[in-house]
Amino acid sequence: MADQLVRATAADGGIRCVGAITTRLTEEVRQRHKLSYVATAALGRTMCAGLLLASSMKKPDSRVNIRVRGDGPLGGILVDAGLDGTVRGYVENPSVELPPNKIGKLDVGGAVGSNGFLYVIRDVGYGYPYSSTVELVSGEIGDDVTHYLVNSEQTPSALVLGVFVGADGVTAAGGILLQVLPKAARDEELVATLESRLAGLSGFTPLLRKQKSLPAIFESLMGDLGLQILPGVQMLRFHCGCSWERLLGALKLLGSAELKDMIEKDGGAEATCEFCKDVFHADVSDLQRLIDDLKQESSVR
């Protein structure tokens, strides 16, 4: 199935549900960053979480940044996701690998570490971005993002994330977010019902591997609660906005002296984007043009 996001409501609008399939984009980032099994799972879960969080925003150019900083060997994780369905991300130590955890699954919590912080920045497209920080609960990403939603956004939420990666790469990845909105939050029985049903899931990726669609998964969870699948399926993709022009803009900020030093010592400049691993080159003539531009701008002043 194509990478996609589907929205739904239930309980007369009291429950918001969002599901995402992110298999292909997770495989793309695995290949781009040469990720280990556990690093693939950790980054894949975080990218899906970013897309699910961004899905509730309003402005077309709204974005969510998630940064995870634990005390595990994986180091930091950074993800940037947009309401437009694009996402990118990276981990500091992509080659880290750990033995399976005690239940035989990839030890994401051990790789991330349970001591540390989750940082979420919401850029709503105008004014100052909204930022929040919570302590990590387990390092498993899903627990930590749920903890953020309950404590920082004060919304009863349940989140299930999954990435299945084997010898052939990522064959299933995605997640589902259920939120009880204020109009229904006081219905303790409803909240308990949802928590029980999510807890009963054996995981999200087993459903995808059985070719279950997002609407079918929603139906199994909330079909008896007045489920309404909202129109429109949003396509999701890995996308990074870096470019050679942006490299030149960044180099120009260094000033003439630094650019001259690069020409003399390095014969040019090279930069690798942390998010997509694309490599950009600027030769001596490119740097000299930047120096000439700076001189011209200085004379105009």
N, C-alpha and C positions, 0 to 999 in steps of 0.2 A: 504493500500500500504506500501511496505517496505521503510524504511528510505533510501533516495537516493539523489544523486546530478546529475543534467544534465546540460550540457553546450551547448550553441548555439551562432551563429553569425547572423547578418543581415546587410543590406545596404553595400554589398560588403566588409564585414569585418570591417565596421566602427562602428558597435554596438556589444558589448559583452553582453551576457545574461547568467546568471547562476541562476538556481532554485534548491531549496532543500526542501525535505520533512523530517521533524525531529520529527515526532509524537512519535515514540516508545522511542527514546533516551530521549526526554523531559519527558515522563511518568516515565522512569526509574530514572531520576534524581529527579523527584517529590517524588517518593517513598523513595529513598535513603536518601534524606534530610528532608523528612516530610514537604514539602513546602506548604504554604498557596496558595490560588488561585492567588493572585496578585504576590507573589514571584515566583510562577511557570511561570507566563507570562513573568515577567522581566528576569528571568534566561534563559527561553526557547528562548526568542527573542535574547538575547545576544549570546547564544551558536550557534544559526543559523547564526547570523551575523559573528561570528568568522569563521565558516565553509565556508561561501560565500567569505570572504576576503582571506582566505587561498587558495581558489581554483585557484587563478591566479598565485601562486608561482611556482617555477620551480624545485628546489631540492626535492627529495622524503621525506627528513626529515625536510622540512621547517615547521615552526609553527607560529601562530599568538596568541598573548596574548592581551586580551581586559580587561581593568580594568575601572569600572565606580564608581566614588565617588561623590555622590550628597548629598544634605542636607536633604533628606527625611528619614523616619524611617527605611527603608530597609537596610540602611548602604551600604557598598561596595559590588560590584559584581566583580568576577574574573572568566574569561573563558580562557581556553587554547585549541586551535583547530589546527589541522594539515592538510596538503595537503593530507595525507593518509586517511582522512575521519574520524579520531577519534576526540573526543571532551570531555572535562570535565569542571566542573565549580561549583561554590558555591556562596551563598549570606551570608552576615554577620548575618542578622536577619530573618531566614526563616519562622518564624511564624507570621510575621506582616501581618495584613489584614486591608483593607480600604473599605469604601462604594464605589459603582460604581461611575464613573465620571459623568459629566453632560449629556453625551450622552448614558449613561447606560452601559458603558464598564468597564472592570477592570482598575483601576486607577494606571497604572504603573508609569506615570509621577509624581503623588503625592507620591507614595511609594519611588521612586528614588530621586525625587527632581530636580528642574530645575536649581539650583545653584550648580555648581561643575564642575568636569572635566572628560573627557574621555581620557584614555591613551591607545595607541596602540603600541605594540612592535612586529615587524616582525623579526623573526630569519630565515634568508634565508639559513642556513645550513653551513655558513662559515663566517669568519670575525666577526665584531661586529654587533649585532642586530640593526636594525633601529627603533628608537622610536619617537613618536609624541604625542603631547598633545593639545587638543582643549577644549574649554568651552562647557558645556552642553547647548543644545538648549531648550529641553523640558523635558528631562528625560524619554521619551517614547522609547528610544533606536534606533529605526529606523531613526528618525530625526537626532539624535546625530551622528550616524555612517555616514549618508549621509553628514552631515556637515564636518566630518573628511575627507571624500573622496574628497570633493570639495575643501577644504582649504589646507589640508596637501598633498594630492596626486594630486591636481589640475586636477581632472578628473570629468567632468560633470556626475553625477550619480543619480540614483533614486533607492530607496530601500523600499520594502514592507515586513514587518515581521508580523507574527501572531501566537498566541497560543490560542486554544479554550480548556478550562478546565471546566469541570462540576462535578457533583456528582460522576460520574464514572471514573474520572481522565481525562487525556489529550486525546482528540479524534481527534485533528487535530493541526498540528504545522508545520511551515516552512516559506519560504520566497523566494523572487526573487530580483535579483540585475541586473539592466540595467546600462551600462556604454557606453558613447559616446567616442570613442577613438580619438586620435589627428587628424587622417586623415579625420574624419567627424565632429569634434567639431565646425568647423566654419560654418557648415550648421545649421543656427539658426532655420530654418523651421523644420528640422528633430528633433532637440532637443525639440522644442515646441510640436511636434506631440507625441513624447514619453512621455513627461510630462503630456500631456492631457490624454493619454490613461491610464497611471498608476493612475492618479487622478480619472479616471472614474471607477476604480475597487472598489467594495464594501468592499474589504478586501481580504486577501489571504486564510484564513481558510474557508470561505464559499465555495470557489472553491474546496478545498480538501474534504470538507464534502459532496460535490456533486459528489465525485469520479472523479474529473477532473485530468488528468495526467499532468505532467510538460510539455511534448511536446504540449499537447492541450492548455495549458495556454499560452505558447509561441506563438502558432499559432494565438490565439485570439488577442494577442498584436502586433505581427509583421509579420503575415502571408503575408501581402502585401508589405513587405519591403525586399524581398529576403531572407527569413528565411532559415537557414541551421542548423539542429540539428546535433551536433558533435557526432561521434560514441562513444559508451562506456557509461554505466551508473555506476557511482561510489556509492558503498554502504557506508552508514554512520553508526556510532555506538558510544555509550558512552564507553570510555575506560580510565582507570587510570593506570599508570605504577608503582604505589606504591607496595611494597613487604616487607616481613619480613626481607629479606637480606638488603634492604635499611634502615630499622629501625636499624639494628645492625650497619651498617656503620655510621649512624648519631650518635648513642650512643657512638661509639668508639671515635668520635671527642671530646667528653666531657672530656676525660682523666680519668686516674685511680682513682684520688681522688673523683671525682663526681660519678663514677661508684660504688665505695666502699660505698659512702654515700647512694646511692639508695638501695644497698643490705641491709645495716643496718637499714635504716628507712622505706623502702617500700617493701623489699623482692622481688624486681624485677622492671620491668618498663612496662608501657603501653602507646601506642600512637594511636590516631585516625586520619586517613587521612582526611583533610578538604575537599578534592575533592570527595571522594567516600564513606566516613564514615566507611570504613573497619577498624576494630580494631586489632592491633598487640600486642602480649605479648612477653616479654623476662623475663625468670625466673632467679633465682639466679645463676644457672649453666651457663646460656648464658652470664650473665654479668661477671662471673668469667673467662670464656674463653676469653672475650674481654680484661680483665685486664692482663691475662697471655700473650696474643698476644702483648699487648703494652710493657710489660716487655721484651719479646723476641726481639721485634723490637728495643727497647732502647739498649739492650746489643750488638746487631749487629752493631749499630752505634759506 
